[in-house]
Amino acid sequence: MQVKVDTKEKFTTITPLEPNIYASMAVELNNKCKGFLQHDVRNMVLNLQSVDTVDDDTADTIAKLQQTFYDANASFVICEIKPLVEETFEKLELLEYLNVTPTESEAWDIIQMEEIERELLDTDDIEFNKND
């Protein structure tokens, strides 16, 4: 499966170049994306601009992949989904659980917000004043 990889300062964009992604290809995509969890730049944008269709297994694999990234304290955002791909996610009731944006720029905004959120939540020096 051919993909375009573009690494920026805070995230990597993976853009599959295949018009249709089936289960066997999804395994390859899954492995390629998971490999980035071992890099310094761990946040991922999956740009589906070139993908016209995905099968049910692929949609499920992508949803599980997003959860893998969040479990590893990294962001995973999907962008530029075409209507038939979106219908597949919706049919499987996965769309509402996915982090999806119309554009890559908006995906970057989500990653920035999640990075800030993680920094705030990971701070141990938060003090609360007790007013009696």
mmCIF file of the C-alpha atoms, coordinates in Angstrom:
data_MODEL
# 
_entry.id   MODEL 
# 
loop_
_atom_site.group_PDB 
_atom_site.id 
_atom_site.type_symbol 
_atom_site.label_atom_id 
_atom_site.label_alt_id 
_atom_site.label_comp_id 
_atom_site.label_asym_id 
_atom_site.label_entity_id 
_atom_site.label_seq_id 
_atom_site.pdbx_PDB_ins_code 
_atom_site.Cartn_x 
_atom_site.Cartn_y 
_atom_site.Cartn_z 
_atom_site.occupancy 
_atom_site.B_iso_or_equiv 
_atom_site.pdbx_formal_charge 
_atom_site.auth_seq_id 
_atom_site.auth_comp_id 
_atom_site.auth_asym_id 
_atom_site.auth_atom_id 
_atom_site.pdbx_PDB_model_num 
ATOM 1   C CA . MET A 1 1   ? 0.000   0.000  0.000  1.00 0.00 ? 1   MET A CA 1 
ATOM 2   C CA . GLN A 1 2   ? 1.409   3.357  -1.001 1.00 0.00 ? 2   GLN A CA 1 
ATOM 3   C CA . VAL A 1 3   ? 1.251   6.251  1.437  1.00 0.00 ? 3   VAL A CA 1 
ATOM 4   C CA . LYS A 1 4   ? 2.655   9.750  1.595  1.00 0.00 ? 4   LYS A CA 1 
ATOM 5   C CA . VAL A 1 5   ? 4.322   10.614 4.911  1.00 0.00 ? 5   VAL A CA 1 
ATOM 6   C CA . ASP A 1 6   ? 4.847   14.224 5.955  1.00 0.00 ? 6   ASP A CA 1 
ATOM 7   C CA . THR A 1 7   ? 6.390   14.905 9.375  1.00 0.00 ? 7   THR A CA 1 
ATOM 8   C CA . LYS A 1 8   ? 5.943   18.320 10.935 1.00 0.00 ? 8   LYS A CA 1 
ATOM 9   C CA . GLU A 1 9   ? 7.114   19.656 14.303 1.00 0.00 ? 9   GLU A CA 1 
ATOM 10  C CA . LYS A 1 10  ? 4.240   18.219 16.378 1.00 0.00 ? 10  LYS A CA 1 
ATOM 11  C CA . PHE A 1 11  ? 2.572   15.625 14.139 1.00 0.00 ? 11  PHE A CA 1 
ATOM 12  C CA . THR A 1 12  ? 2.985   13.283 11.209 1.00 0.00 ? 12  THR A CA 1 
ATOM 13  C CA . THR A 1 13  ? 0.479   13.141 8.385  1.00 0.00 ? 13  THR A CA 1 
ATOM 14  C CA . ILE A 1 14  ? -0.088  9.806  6.675  1.00 0.00 ? 14  ILE A CA 1 
ATOM 15  C CA . THR A 1 15  ? -1.995  10.051 3.395  1.00 0.00 ? 15  THR A CA 1 
ATOM 16  C CA . PRO A 1 16  ? -2.920  6.716  1.800  1.00 0.00 ? 16  PRO A CA 1 
ATOM 17  C CA . LEU A 1 17  ? -2.633  6.999  -1.981 1.00 0.00 ? 17  LEU A CA 1 
ATOM 18  C CA . GLU A 1 18  ? -4.993  4.109  -2.714 1.00 0.00 ? 18  GLU A CA 1 
ATOM 19  C CA . PRO A 1 19  ? -8.611  4.851  -3.725 1.00 0.00 ? 19  PRO A CA 1 
ATOM 20  C CA . ASN A 1 20  ? -9.920  1.789  -1.872 1.00 0.00 ? 20  ASN A CA 1 
ATOM 21  C CA . ILE A 1 21  ? -8.618  0.382  1.398  1.00 0.00 ? 21  ILE A CA 1 
ATOM 22  C CA . TYR A 1 22  ? -9.534  -3.184 2.263  1.00 0.00 ? 22  TYR A CA 1 
ATOM 23  C CA . ALA A 1 23  ? -8.835  -5.261 5.374  1.00 0.00 ? 23  ALA A CA 1 
ATOM 24  C CA . SER A 1 24  ? -5.463  -6.593 4.213  1.00 0.00 ? 24  SER A CA 1 
ATOM 25  C CA . MET A 1 25  ? -4.293  -3.070 3.421  1.00 0.00 ? 25  MET A CA 1 
ATOM 26  C CA . ALA A 1 26  ? -5.670  -1.787 6.725  1.00 0.00 ? 26  ALA A CA 1 
ATOM 27  C CA . VAL A 1 27  ? -3.324  -4.120 8.605  1.00 0.00 ? 27  VAL A CA 1 
ATOM 28  C CA . GLU A 1 28  ? -0.376  -2.558 6.775  1.00 0.00 ? 28  GLU A CA 1 
ATOM 29  C CA . LEU A 1 29  ? -1.684  0.958  7.471  1.00 0.00 ? 29  LEU A CA 1 
ATOM 30  C CA . ASN A 1 30  ? -2.213  0.048  11.124 1.00 0.00 ? 30  ASN A CA 1 
ATOM 31  C CA . ASN A 1 31  ? 1.359   -1.221 11.497 1.00 0.00 ? 31  ASN A CA 1 
ATOM 32  C CA . LYS A 1 32  ? 2.819   1.807  9.713  1.00 0.00 ? 32  LYS A CA 1 
ATOM 33  C CA . CYS A 1 33  ? 0.898   4.247  11.943 1.00 0.00 ? 33  CYS A CA 1 
ATOM 34  C CA . LYS A 1 34  ? 1.676   2.383  15.169 1.00 0.00 ? 34  LYS A CA 1 
ATOM 35  C CA . GLY A 1 35  ? 5.370   2.575  14.311 1.00 0.00 ? 35  GLY A CA 1 
ATOM 36  C CA . PHE A 1 36  ? 5.213   6.340  14.772 1.00 0.00 ? 36  PHE A CA 1 
ATOM 37  C CA . LEU A 1 37  ? 4.355   5.884  18.451 1.00 0.00 ? 37  LEU A CA 1 
ATOM 38  C CA . GLN A 1 38  ? 8.040   5.000  18.903 1.00 0.00 ? 38  GLN A CA 1 
ATOM 39  C CA . HIS A 1 39  ? 9.205   8.313  17.358 1.00 0.00 ? 39  HIS A CA 1 
ATOM 40  C CA . ASP A 1 40  ? 9.662   11.712 18.972 1.00 0.00 ? 40  ASP A CA 1 
ATOM 41  C CA . VAL A 1 41  ? 6.740   13.088 16.936 1.00 0.00 ? 41  VAL A CA 1 
ATOM 42  C CA . ARG A 1 42  ? 3.948   10.743 18.033 1.00 0.00 ? 42  ARG A CA 1 
ATOM 43  C CA . ASN A 1 43  ? 0.787   12.642 17.055 1.00 0.00 ? 43  ASN A CA 1 
ATOM 44  C CA . MET A 1 44  ? -0.851  11.417 13.861 1.00 0.00 ? 44  MET A CA 1 
ATOM 45  C CA . VAL A 1 45  ? -3.120  12.905 11.208 1.00 0.00 ? 45  VAL A CA 1 
ATOM 46  C CA . LEU A 1 46  ? -4.652  10.364 8.859  1.00 0.00 ? 46  LEU A CA 1 
ATOM 47  C CA . ASN A 1 47  ? -5.565  12.269 5.708  1.00 0.00 ? 47  ASN A CA 1 
ATOM 48  C CA . LEU A 1 48  ? -8.078  10.290 3.667  1.00 0.00 ? 48  LEU A CA 1 
ATOM 49  C CA . GLN A 1 49  ? -8.351  12.771 0.780  1.00 0.00 ? 49  GLN A CA 1 
ATOM 50  C CA . SER A 1 50  ? -7.417  10.130 -1.827 1.00 0.00 ? 50  SER A CA 1 
ATOM 51  C CA . VAL A 1 51  ? -9.552  7.333  -0.376 1.00 0.00 ? 51  VAL A CA 1 
ATOM 52  C CA . ASP A 1 52  ? -12.944 6.784  -2.012 1.00 0.00 ? 52  ASP A CA 1 
ATOM 53  C CA . THR A 1 53  ? -14.048 3.693  -0.054 1.00 0.00 ? 53  THR A CA 1 
ATOM 54  C CA . VAL A 1 54  ? -13.127 1.562  2.937  1.00 0.00 ? 54  VAL A CA 1 
ATOM 55  C CA . ASP A 1 55  ? -14.618 -1.751 3.944  1.00 0.00 ? 55  ASP A CA 1 
ATOM 56  C CA . ASP A 1 56  ? -16.096 -2.412 7.389  1.00 0.00 ? 56  ASP A CA 1 
ATOM 57  C CA . ASP A 1 57  ? -12.932 -4.094 8.696  1.00 0.00 ? 57  ASP A CA 1 
ATOM 58  C CA . THR A 1 58  ? -10.837 -1.104 7.663  1.00 0.00 ? 58  THR A CA 1 
ATOM 59  C CA . ALA A 1 59  ? -13.183 1.324  9.407  1.00 0.00 ? 59  ALA A CA 1 
ATOM 60  C CA . ASP A 1 60  ? -12.992 -0.784 12.560 1.00 0.00 ? 60  ASP A CA 1 
ATOM 61  C CA . THR A 1 61  ? -9.182  -0.955 12.325 1.00 0.00 ? 61  THR A CA 1 
ATOM 62  C CA . ILE A 1 62  ? -8.942  2.836  12.019 1.00 0.00 ? 62  ILE A CA 1 
ATOM 63  C CA . ALA A 1 63  ? -11.212 3.323  15.043 1.00 0.00 ? 63  ALA A CA 1 
ATOM 64  C CA . LYS A 1 64  ? -9.079  0.930  17.104 1.00 0.00 ? 64  LYS A CA 1 
ATOM 65  C CA . LEU A 1 65  ? -5.940  2.672  15.854 1.00 0.00 ? 65  LEU A CA 1 
ATOM 66  C CA . GLN A 1 66  ? -7.217  5.996  17.162 1.00 0.00 ? 66  GLN A CA 1 
ATOM 67  C CA . GLN A 1 67  ? -7.804  4.410  20.576 1.00 0.00 ? 67  GLN A CA 1 
ATOM 68  C CA . THR A 1 68  ? -4.272  2.963  20.545 1.00 0.00 ? 68  THR A CA 1 
ATOM 69  C CA . PHE A 1 69  ? -2.857  6.451  20.047 1.00 0.00 ? 69  PHE A CA 1 
ATOM 70  C CA . TYR A 1 70  ? -4.961  7.936  22.831 1.00 0.00 ? 70  TYR A CA 1 
ATOM 71  C CA . ASP A 1 71  ? -3.999  5.088  25.164 1.00 0.00 ? 71  ASP A CA 1 
ATOM 72  C CA . ALA A 1 72  ? -0.360  5.992  24.414 1.00 0.00 ? 72  ALA A CA 1 
ATOM 73  C CA . ASN A 1 73  ? -1.032  9.648  25.300 1.00 0.00 ? 73  ASN A CA 1 
ATOM 74  C CA . ALA A 1 74  ? -0.788  10.774 21.658 1.00 0.00 ? 74  ALA A CA 1 
ATOM 75  C CA . SER A 1 75  ? -3.306  12.399 19.330 1.00 0.00 ? 75  SER A CA 1 
ATOM 76  C CA . PHE A 1 76  ? -4.878  10.780 16.279 1.00 0.00 ? 76  PHE A CA 1 
ATOM 77  C CA . VAL A 1 77  ? -7.084  12.865 13.991 1.00 0.00 ? 77  VAL A CA 1 
ATOM 78  C CA . ILE A 1 78  ? -8.684  11.865 10.696 1.00 0.00 ? 78  ILE A CA 1 
ATOM 79  C CA . CYS A 1 79  ? -9.280  14.507 8.045  1.00 0.00 ? 79  CYS A CA 1 
ATOM 80  C CA . GLU A 1 80  ? -10.680 15.037 4.564  1.00 0.00 ? 80  GLU A CA 1 
ATOM 81  C CA . ILE A 1 81  ? -13.056 12.061 4.603  1.00 0.00 ? 81  ILE A CA 1 
ATOM 82  C CA . LYS A 1 82  ? -15.063 11.536 1.426  1.00 0.00 ? 82  LYS A CA 1 
ATOM 83  C CA . PRO A 1 83  ? -18.821 10.838 1.659  1.00 0.00 ? 83  PRO A CA 1 
ATOM 84  C CA . LEU A 1 84  ? -18.712 7.062  1.048  1.00 0.00 ? 84  LEU A CA 1 
ATOM 85  C CA . VAL A 1 85  ? -15.981 6.609  3.644  1.00 0.00 ? 85  VAL A CA 1 
ATOM 86  C CA . GLU A 1 86  ? -17.955 8.700  6.119  1.00 0.00 ? 86  GLU A CA 1 
ATOM 87  C CA . GLU A 1 87  ? -21.050 6.583  5.419  1.00 0.00 ? 87  GLU A CA 1 
ATOM 88  C CA . THR A 1 88  ? -19.113 3.425  6.291  1.00 0.00 ? 88  THR A CA 1 
ATOM 89  C CA . PHE A 1 89  ? -18.020 4.861  9.650  1.00 0.00 ? 89  PHE A CA 1 
ATOM 90  C CA . GLU A 1 90  ? -21.560 6.096  10.302 1.00 0.00 ? 90  GLU A CA 1 
ATOM 91  C CA . LYS A 1 91  ? -23.129 2.739  9.389  1.00 0.00 ? 91  LYS A CA 1 
ATOM 92  C CA . LEU A 1 92  ? -20.885 1.027  11.942 1.00 0.00 ? 92  LEU A CA 1 
ATOM 93  C CA . GLU A 1 93  ? -21.716 3.717  14.530 1.00 0.00 ? 93  GLU A CA 1 
ATOM 94  C CA . LEU A 1 94  ? -18.026 4.667  14.764 1.00 0.00 ? 94  LEU A CA 1 
ATOM 95  C CA . LEU A 1 95  ? -18.117 8.222  13.446 1.00 0.00 ? 95  LEU A CA 1 
ATOM 96  C CA . GLU A 1 96  ? -19.262 9.782  16.713 1.00 0.00 ? 96  GLU A CA 1 
ATOM 97  C CA . TYR A 1 97  ? -16.250 8.251  18.505 1.00 0.00 ? 97  TYR A CA 1 
ATOM 98  C CA . LEU A 1 98  ? -13.674 9.406  15.973 1.00 0.00 ? 98  LEU A CA 1 
ATOM 99  C CA . ASN A 1 99  ? -11.779 12.662 15.961 1.00 0.00 ? 99  ASN A CA 1 
ATOM 100 C CA . VAL A 1 100 ? -12.630 13.865 12.431 1.00 0.00 ? 100 VAL A CA 1 
ATOM 101 C CA . THR A 1 101 ? -12.036 17.263 10.838 1.00 0.00 ? 101 THR A CA 1 
ATOM 102 C CA . PRO A 1 102 ? -12.819 18.589 7.356  1.00 0.00 ? 102 PRO A CA 1 
ATOM 103 C CA . THR A 1 103 ? -9.265  19.851 6.730  1.00 0.00 ? 103 THR A CA 1 
ATOM 104 C CA . GLU A 1 104 ? -5.701  19.067 7.755  1.00 0.00 ? 104 GLU A CA 1 
ATOM 105 C CA . SER A 1 105 ? -5.378  22.562 9.194  1.00 0.00 ? 105 SER A CA 1 
ATOM 106 C CA . GLU A 1 106 ? -8.272  21.860 11.570 1.00 0.00 ? 106 GLU A CA 1 
ATOM 107 C CA . ALA A 1 107 ? -6.688  18.521 12.485 1.00 0.00 ? 107 ALA A CA 1 
ATOM 108 C CA . TRP A 1 108 ? -3.557  20.432 13.478 1.00 0.00 ? 108 TRP A CA 1 
ATOM 109 C CA . ASP A 1 109 ? -5.715  22.716 15.663 1.00 0.00 ? 109 ASP A CA 1 
ATOM 110 C CA . ILE A 1 110 ? -7.159  19.669 17.456 1.00 0.00 ? 110 ILE A CA 1 
ATOM 111 C CA . ILE A 1 111 ? -3.669  18.282 18.072 1.00 0.00 ? 111 ILE A CA 1 
ATOM 112 C CA . GLN A 1 112 ? -2.513  21.610 19.504 1.00 0.00 ? 112 GLN A CA 1 
ATOM 113 C CA . MET A 1 113 ? -5.502  21.732 21.867 1.00 0.00 ? 113 MET A CA 1 
ATOM 114 C CA . GLU A 1 114 ? -4.948  18.140 22.980 1.00 0.00 ? 114 GLU A CA 1 
ATOM 115 C CA . GLU A 1 115 ? -1.243  18.845 23.587 1.00 0.00 ? 115 GLU A CA 1 
ATOM 116 C CA . ILE A 1 116 ? -2.167  21.792 25.816 1.00 0.00 ? 116 ILE A CA 1 
ATOM 117 C CA . GLU A 1 117 ? -4.750  19.672 27.616 1.00 0.00 ? 117 GLU A CA 1 
ATOM 118 C CA . ARG A 1 118 ? -2.201  16.913 28.262 1.00 0.00 ? 118 ARG A CA 1 
ATOM 119 C CA . GLU A 1 119 ? 0.326   19.440 29.565 1.00 0.00 ? 119 GLU A CA 1 
ATOM 120 C CA . LEU A 1 120 ? -2.246  20.889 31.956 1.00 0.00 ? 120 LEU A CA 1 
ATOM 121 C CA . LEU A 1 121 ? -3.436  17.494 33.167 1.00 0.00 ? 121 LEU A CA 1 
ATOM 122 C CA . ASP A 1 122 ? 0.099   16.175 33.621 1.00 0.00 ? 122 ASP A CA 1 
ATOM 123 C CA . THR A 1 123 ? 1.133   19.072 35.820 1.00 0.00 ? 123 THR A CA 1 
ATOM 124 C CA . ASP A 1 124 ? 1.663   17.930 39.393 1.00 0.00 ? 124 ASP A CA 1 
ATOM 125 C CA . ASP A 1 125 ? 2.033   21.404 40.850 1.00 0.00 ? 125 ASP A CA 1 
ATOM 126 C CA . ILE A 1 126 ? -1.638  22.337 40.820 1.00 0.00 ? 126 ILE A CA 1 
ATOM 127 C CA . GLU A 1 127 ? -2.686  23.611 44.218 1.00 0.00 ? 127 GLU A CA 1 
ATOM 128 C CA . PHE A 1 128 ? -6.203  24.163 45.437 1.00 0.00 ? 128 PHE A CA 1 
ATOM 129 C CA . ASN A 1 129 ? -6.919  26.636 48.193 1.00 0.00 ? 129 ASN A CA 1 
ATOM 130 C CA . LYS A 1 130 ? -9.305  25.376 50.789 1.00 0.00 ? 130 LYS A CA 1 
ATOM 131 C CA . ASN A 1 131 ? -11.711 28.074 51.885 1.00 0.00 ? 131 ASN A CA 1 
ATOM 132 C CA . ASP A 1 132 ? -13.290 27.244 55.218 1.00 0.00 ? 132 ASP A CA 1 
# 
